[in-house]
Amino acid sequence: MSSTSAAIVANTTTRVAIGGGDIARKELLAALHVGKTVTYIAADMNPQTARDKAQKKGLPETTDFTGSAHTALAERR
């Protein structure tokens, strides 16, 4: 987690996210780990933006537009 994300988690009591990718996932899980309140609202990513990101990273074309934050938090339910 970046120093900025660590500072955000350390200096907030509640985290609210609407959708989210890898950075949001790391921040939300870190907040949960230290006992902070997390509110997550599912929201799909822009499909074209998600495809472009995957292509730039050399990954297969994206078919799931929920984001990694959704996947991580859905597993915790």
N, CA, C and O atoms as CSV, one atom per row, in Angstrom:
chain,resi,resn,atom,element,x,y,z
A,1,MET,N,N,0.850,-1.161,0.000
A,1,MET,CA,C,0.000,0.000,0.000
A,1,MET,C,C,0.904,1.235,0.000
A,1,MET,O,O,1.934,1.260,0.675
A,2,SER,N,N,0.518,2.236,-0.746
A,2,SER,CA,C,1.321,3.461,-0.841
A,2,SER,C,C,1.275,4.241,0.470
A,2,SER,O,O,0.402,4.016,1.308
A,3,SER,N,N,2.224,5.157,0.634
A,3,SER,CA,C,2.232,5.975,1.852
A,3,SER,C,C,0.984,6.857,1.927
A,3,SER,O,O,0.483,7.131,3.017
A,4,THR,N,N,0.486,7.298,0.779
A,4,THR,CA,C,-0.743,8.101,0.763
A,4,THR,C,C,-1.923,7.270,1.244
A,4,THR,O,O,-2.707,7.730,2.074
A,5,SER,N,N,-2.054,6.055,0.732
A,5,SER,CA,C,-3.149,5.182,1.167
A,5,SER,C,C,-3.032,4.858,2.648
A,5,SER,O,O,-4.038,4.840,3.358
A,6,ALA,N,N,-1.820,4.603,3.123
A,6,ALA,CA,C,-1.610,4.306,4.539
A,6,ALA,C,C,-2.032,5.495,5.401
A,6,ALA,O,O,-2.641,5.312,6.455
A,7,ALA,N,N,-1.711,6.705,4.961
A,7,ALA,CA,C,-2.101,7.904,5.702
A,7,ALA,C,C,-3.615,8.067,5.719
A,7,ALA,O,O,-4.189,8.453,6.737
A,8,ILE,N,N,-4.255,7.776,4.602
A,8,ILE,CA,C,-5.718,7.871,4.535
A,8,ILE,C,C,-6.359,6.902,5.520
A,8,ILE,O,O,-7.271,7.267,6.261
A,9,VAL,N,N,-5.878,5.673,5.521
A,9,VAL,CA,C,-6.441,4.664,6.432
A,9,VAL,C,C,-6.180,5.054,7.877
A,9,VAL,O,O,-7.067,4.924,8.721
A,10,ALA,N,N,-4.983,5.528,8.174
A,10,ALA,CA,C,-4.617,5.862,9.550
A,10,ALA,C,C,-5.396,7.059,10.095
A,10,ALA,O,O,-5.647,7.143,11.298
A,11,ASN,N,N,-5.774,7.971,9.222
A,11,ASN,CA,C,-6.370,9.225,9.682
A,11,ASN,C,C,-7.860,9.354,9.434
A,11,ASN,O,O,-8.404,10.457,9.490
A,12,THR,N,N,-8.520,8.252,9.163
A,12,THR,CA,C,-9.965,8.272,8.999
A,12,THR,C,C,-10.588,7.246,9.928
A,12,THR,O,O,-9.945,6.271,10.316
A,13,THR,N,N,-11.838,7.472,10.276
A,13,THR,CA,C,-12.537,6.497,11.113
A,13,THR,C,C,-13.483,5.640,10.291
A,13,THR,O,O,-13.847,4.535,10.695
A,14,THR,N,N,-13.875,6.150,9.148
A,14,THR,CA,C,-14.823,5.458,8.275
A,14,THR,C,C,-14.340,5.572,6.844
A,14,THR,O,O,-13.856,6.624,6.425
A,15,ARG,N,N,-14.472,4.490,6.096
A,15,ARG,CA,C,-14.132,4.504,4.673
A,15,ARG,C,C,-15.400,4.213,3.894
A,15,ARG,O,O,-16.130,3.273,4.209
A,16,VAL,N,N,-15.659,5.017,2.881
A,16,VAL,CA,C,-16.794,4.805,1.990
A,16,VAL,C,C,-16.239,4.720,0.588
A,16,VAL,O,O,-15.464,5.578,0.165
A,17,ALA,N,N,-16.634,3.685,-0.135
A,17,ALA,CA,C,-16.175,3.524,-1.514
A,17,ALA,C,C,-17.361,3.191,-2.396
A,17,ALA,O,O,-18.233,2.406,-2.024
A,18,ILE,N,N,-17.380,3.792,-3.557
A,18,ILE,CA,C,-18.361,3.460,-4.582
A,18,ILE,C,C,-17.566,2.820,-5.714
A,18,ILE,O,O,-16.877,3.500,-6.475
A,19,GLY,N,N,-17.677,1.505,-5.805
A,19,GLY,CA,C,-16.846,0.777,-6.757
A,19,GLY,C,C,-15.403,0.822,-6.299
A,19,GLY,O,O,-15.115,1.155,-5.149
A,20,GLY,N,N,-14.509,0.488,-7.191
A,20,GLY,CA,C,-13.095,0.606,-6.844
A,20,GLY,C,C,-12.253,-0.523,-7.375
A,20,GLY,O,O,-12.692,-1.667,-7.498
A,21,GLY,N,N,-11.039,-0.165,-7.680
A,21,GLY,CA,C,-10.065,-1.125,-8.196
A,21,GLY,C,C,-9.058,-1.520,-7.131
A,21,GLY,O,O,-9.386,-1.617,-5.948
A,22,ASP,N,N,-7.826,-1.745,-7.570
A,22,ASP,CA,C,-6.798,-2.275,-6.680
A,22,ASP,C,C,-6.468,-1.355,-5.505
A,22,ASP,O,O,-6.296,-1.832,-4.383
A,23,ILE,N,N,-6.378,-0.057,-5.741
A,23,ILE,CA,C,-6.039,0.862,-4.656
A,23,ILE,C,C,-7.157,0.903,-3.625
A,23,ILE,O,O,-6.898,0.820,-2.424
A,24,ALA,N,N,-8.382,1.027,-4.077
A,24,ALA,CA,C,-9.520,1.020,-3.149
A,24,ALA,C,C,-9.566,-0.282,-2.375
A,24,ALA,O,O,-9.814,-0.279,-1.169
A,25,ARG,N,N,-9.328,-1.400,-3.055
A,25,ARG,CA,C,-9.338,-2.711,-2.386
A,25,ARG,C,C,-8.327,-2.731,-1.252
A,25,ARG,O,O,-8.652,-3.150,-0.141
A,26,LYS,N,N,-7.103,-2.282,-1.520
A,26,LYS,CA,C,-6.062,-2.284,-0.485
A,26,LYS,C,C,-6.445,-1.395,0.690
A,26,LYS,O,O,-6.269,-1.781,1.846
A,27,GLU,N,N,-6.967,-0.210,0.399
A,27,GLU,CA,C,-7.357,0.708,1.465
A,27,GLU,C,C,-8.511,0.154,2.293
A,27,GLU,O,O,-8.485,0.230,3.521
A,28,LEU,N,N,-9.512,-0.399,1.635
A,28,LEU,CA,C,-10.673,-0.922,2.348
A,28,LEU,C,C,-10.308,-2.113,3.220
A,28,LEU,O,O,-10.751,-2.204,4.365
A,29,LEU,N,N,-9.507,-3.023,2.689
A,29,LEU,CA,C,-9.100,-4.188,3.476
A,29,LEU,C,C,-8.213,-3.780,4.647
A,29,LEU,O,O,-8.314,-4.353,5.732
A,30,ALA,N,N,-7.342,-2.790,4.431
A,30,ALA,CA,C,-6.497,-2.299,5.525
A,30,ALA,C,C,-7.357,-1.659,6.610
A,30,ALA,O,O,-7.110,-1.861,7.799
A,31,ALA,N,N,-8.361,-0.892,6.208
A,31,ALA,CA,C,-9.263,-0.264,7.177
A,31,ALA,C,C,-10.019,-1.327,7.973
A,31,ALA,O,O,-10.142,-1.215,9.193
A,32,LEU,N,N,-10.518,-2.339,7.306
A,32,LEU,CA,C,-11.206,-3.430,8.002
A,32,LEU,C,C,-10.264,-4.136,8.968
A,32,LEU,O,O,-10.658,-4.488,10.080
A,33,HIS,N,N,-9.038,-4.340,8.551
A,33,HIS,CA,C,-8.044,-5.052,9.357
A,33,HIS,C,C,-7.790,-4.357,10.701
A,33,HIS,O,O,-7.534,-5.014,11.710
A,34,VAL,N,N,-7.864,-3.035,10.700
A,34,VAL,CA,C,-7.628,-2.291,11.944
A,34,VAL,C,C,-8.936,-1.896,12.635
A,34,VAL,O,O,-8.933,-1.077,13.554
A,35,GLY,N,N,-10.047,-2.477,12.194
A,35,GLY,CA,C,-11.317,-2.308,12.878
A,35,GLY,C,C,-12.110,-1.055,12.536
A,35,GLY,O,O,-12.985,-0.648,13.299
A,36,LYS,N,N,-11.813,-0.442,11.401
A,36,LYS,CA,C,-12.559,0.751,11.010
A,36,LYS,C,C,-13.825,0.356,10.255
A,36,LYS,O,O,-13.911,-0.736,9.693
A,37,THR,N,N,-14.794,1.249,10.251
A,37,THR,CA,C,-16.048,1.012,9.563
A,37,THR,C,C,-15.846,1.229,8.069
A,37,THR,O,O,-15.269,2.234,7.651
A,38,VAL,N,N,-16.322,0.284,7.273
A,38,VAL,CA,C,-16.218,0.379,5.820
A,38,VAL,C,C,-17.604,0.238,5.220
A,38,VAL,O,O,-18.336,-0.701,5.533
A,39,THR,N,N,-17.956,1.168,4.364
A,39,THR,CA,C,-19.193,1.080,3.595
A,39,THR,C,C,-18.799,0.954,2.133
A,39,THR,O,O,-18.095,1.805,1.589
A,40,TYR,N,N,-19.258,-0.110,1.510
A,40,TYR,CA,C,-18.933,-0.344,0.101
A,40,TYR,C,C,-20.226,-0.354,-0.709
A,40,TYR,O,O,-21.178,-1.058,-0.370
A,41,ILE,N,N,-20.247,0.428,-1.773
A,41,ILE,CA,C,-21.389,0.477,-2.685
A,41,ILE,C,C,-20.909,-0.010,-4.038
A,41,ILE,O,O,-20.029,0.595,-4.650
A,42,ALA,N,N,-21.483,-1.093,-4.496
A,42,ALA,CA,C,-21.060,-1.673,-5.769
A,42,ALA,C,C,-21.370,-0.724,-6.926
A,42,ALA,O,O,-22.429,-0.097,-6.964
A,43,ALA,N,N,-20.444,-0.630,-7.852
A,43,ALA,CA,C,-20.630,0.165,-9.067
A,43,ALA,C,C,-19.699,-0.389,-10.139
A,43,ALA,O,O,-18.506,-0.573,-9.896
A,44,ASP,N,N,-20.232,-0.650,-11.297
A,44,ASP,CA,C,-19.406,-1.171,-12.383
A,44,ASP,C,C,-18.473,-0.106,-12.935
A,44,ASP,O,O,-18.787,1.085,-12.949
A,45,MET,N,N,-17.312,-0.572,-13.392
A,45,MET,CA,C,-16.353,0.302,-14.050
A,45,MET,C,C,-16.828,0.590,-15.470
A,45,MET,O,O,-17.682,-0.113,-16.010
A,46,ASN,N,N,-16.267,1.619,-16.053
A,46,ASN,CA,C,-16.511,1.890,-17.455
A,46,ASN,C,C,-15.890,0.741,-18.256
A,46,ASN,O,O,-14.683,0.519,-18.158
A,47,PRO,N,N,-16.680,0.009,-19.041
A,47,PRO,CA,C,-16.148,-1.163,-19.748
A,47,PRO,C,C,-14.955,-0.858,-20.652
A,47,PRO,O,O,-13.990,-1.621,-20.673
A,48,GLN,N,N,-15.006,0.232,-21.388
A,48,GLN,CA,C,-13.901,0.536,-22.297
A,48,GLN,C,C,-12.629,0.885,-21.528
A,48,GLN,O,O,-11.534,0.473,-21.914
A,49,THR,N,N,-12.770,1.632,-20.454
A,49,THR,CA,C,-11.607,1.969,-19.622
A,49,THR,C,C,-10.993,0.704,-19.031
A,49,THR,O,O,-9.770,0.566,-18.995
A,50,ALA,N,N,-11.828,-0.211,-18.572
A,50,ALA,CA,C,-11.337,-1.468,-18.011
A,50,ALA,C,C,-10.611,-2.292,-19.069
A,50,ALA,O,O,-9.565,-2.877,-18.789
A,51,ARG,N,N,-11.149,-2.340,-20.265
A,51,ARG,CA,C,-10.486,-3.078,-21.356
A,51,ARG,C,C,-9.140,-2.445,-21.704
A,51,ARG,O,O,-8.147,-3.142,-21.913
A,52,ASP,N,N,-9.123,-1.119,-21.762
A,52,ASP,CA,C,-7.872,-0.412,-22.081
A,52,ASP,C,C,-6.795,-0.672,-21.032
A,52,ASP,O,O,-5.634,-0.890,-21.375
A,53,LYS,N,N,-7.177,-0.649,-19.754
A,53,LYS,CA,C,-6.217,-0.917,-18.680
A,53,LYS,C,C,-5.656,-2.327,-18.789
A,53,LYS,O,O,-4.451,-2.536,-18.650
A,54,ALA,N,N,-6.533,-3.291,-19.037
A,54,ALA,CA,C,-6.090,-4.680,-19.177
A,54,ALA,C,C,-5.125,-4.817,-20.356
A,54,ALA,O,O,-4.102,-5.495,-20.252
A,55,GLN,N,N,-5.450,-4.184,-21.457
A,55,GLN,CA,C,-4.598,-4.267,-22.637
A,55,GLN,C,C,-3.220,-3.657,-22.355
A,55,GLN,O,O,-2.203,-4.229,-22.746
A,56,LYS,N,N,-3.178,-2.518,-21.689
A,56,LYS,CA,C,-1.901,-1.865,-21.355
A,56,LYS,C,C,-1.038,-2.737,-20.457
A,56,LYS,O,O,0.189,-2.700,-20.538
A,57,LYS,N,N,-1.685,-3.522,-19.598
A,57,LYS,CA,C,-0.963,-4.403,-18.685
A,57,LYS,C,C,-0.658,-5.761,-19.313
A,57,LYS,O,O,-0.031,-6.610,-18.679
A,58,GLY,N,N,-1.098,-5.971,-20.559
A,58,GLY,CA,C,-0.876,-7.247,-21.224
A,58,GLY,C,C,-1.732,-8.371,-20.679
A,58,GLY,O,O,-1.377,-9.544,-20.798
A,59,LEU,N,N,-2.863,-8.015,-20.080
A,59,LEU,CA,C,-3.773,-9.004,-19.509
A,59,LEU,C,C,-4.875,-9.338,-20.505
A,59,LEU,O,O,-5.103,-8.582,-21.450
A,60,PRO,N,N,-5.563,-10.465,-20.306
A,60,PRO,CA,C,-6.686,-10.803,-21.183
A,60,PRO,C,C,-7.779,-9.738,-21.097
A,60,PRO,O,O,-7.869,-9.005,-20.112
A,61,GLU,N,N,-8.595,-9.663,-22.125
A,61,GLU,CA,C,-9.681,-8.683,-22.137
A,61,GLU,C,C,-10.593,-8.888,-20.933
A,61,GLU,O,O,-10.984,-10.012,-20.620
A,62,THR,N,N,-10.916,-7.816,-20.280
A,62,THR,CA,C,-11.749,-7.849,-19.087
A,62,THR,C,C,-13.197,-8.171,-19.436
A,62,THR,O,O,-13.753,-7.624,-20.388
A,63,THR,N,N,-13.797,-9.059,-18.661
A,63,THR,CA,C,-15.216,-9.368,-18.820
A,63,THR,C,C,-15.985,-9.089,-17.530
A,63,THR,O,O,-17.216,-9.096,-17.524
A,64,ASP,N,N,-15.263,-8.845,-16.445
A,64,ASP,CA,C,-15.875,-8.527,-15.155
A,64,ASP,C,C,-15.592,-7.060,-14.861
A,64,ASP,O,O,-14.434,-6.664,-14.727
A,65,PHE,N,N,-16.634,-6.261,-14.761
A,65,PHE,CA,C,-16.464,-4.827,-14.598
A,65,PHE,C,C,-16.782,-4.346,-13.182
A,65,PHE,O,O,-17.007,-3.156,-12.959
A,66,THR,N,N,-16.799,-5.284,-12.221
A,66,THR,CA,C,-17.110,-4.914,-10.851
A,66,THR,C,C,-15.903,-4.347,-10.116
A,66,THR,O,O,-16.082,-3.592,-9.160
A,67,GLY,N,N,-14.704,-4.677,-10.517
A,67,GLY,CA,C,-13.496,-4.172,-9.870
A,67,GLY,C,C,-13.022,-5.069,-8.751
A,67,GLY,O,O,-13.797,-5.840,-8.185
A,68,SER,N,N,-11.745,-4.962,-8.435
A,68,SER,CA,C,-11.165,-5.848,-7.428
A,68,SER,C,C,-11.644,-5.525,-6.014
A,68,SER,O,O,-11.613,-6.399,-5.148
A,69,ALA,N,N,-12.080,-4.305,-5.761
A,69,ALA,CA,C,-12.629,-3.981,-4.440
A,69,ALA,C,C,-13.899,-4.799,-4.199
A,69,ALA,O,O,-14.097,-5.342,-3.113
A,70,HIS,N,N,-14.738,-4.880,-5.200
A,70,HIS,CA,C,-15.978,-5.647,-5.077
A,70,HIS,C,C,-15.672,-7.120,-4.798
A,70,HIS,O,O,-16.264,-7.728,-3.907
A,71,THR,N,N,-14.761,-7.670,-5.553
A,71,THR,CA,C,-14.416,-9.077,-5.394
A,71,THR,C,C,-13.915,-9.349,-3.979
A,71,THR,O,O,-14.331,-10.324,-3.351
A,72,ALA,N,N,-13.029,-8.499,-3.474
A,72,ALA,CA,C,-12.457,-8.702,-2.125
A,72,ALA,C,C,-13.516,-8.561,-1.042
A,72,ALA,O,O,-13.531,-9.328,-0.079
A,73,LEU,N,N,-14.396,-7.587,-1.195
A,73,LEU,CA,C,-15.390,-7.365,-0.159
A,73,LEU,C,C,-16.537,-8.370,-0.242
A,73,LEU,O,O,-17.134,-8.709,0.780
A,74,ALA,N,N,-16.847,-8.841,-1.429
A,74,ALA,CA,C,-17.895,-9.854,-1.579
A,74,ALA,C,C,-17.469,-11.156,-0.903
A,74,ALA,O,O,-18.307,-11.882,-0.368
A,75,GLU,N,N,-16.158,-11.455,-0.926
A,75,GLU,CA,C,-15.648,-12.653,-0.301
A,75,GLU,C,C,-15.745,-12.586,1.217
A,75,GLU,O,O,-15.774,-13.625,1.877
A,76,ARG,N,N,-15.795,-11.396,1.776
A,76,ARG,CA,C,-15.827,-11.213,3.242
A,76,ARG,C,C,-17.232,-11.301,3.801
A,76,ARG,O,O,-17.409,-11.350,5.018
A,77,ARG,N,N,-18.238,-11.323,2.936
A,77,ARG,CA,C,-19.637,-11.330,3.411
A,77,ARG,C,C,-20.055,-12.689,3.864
A,77,ARG,O,O,-21.195,-12.874,4.293
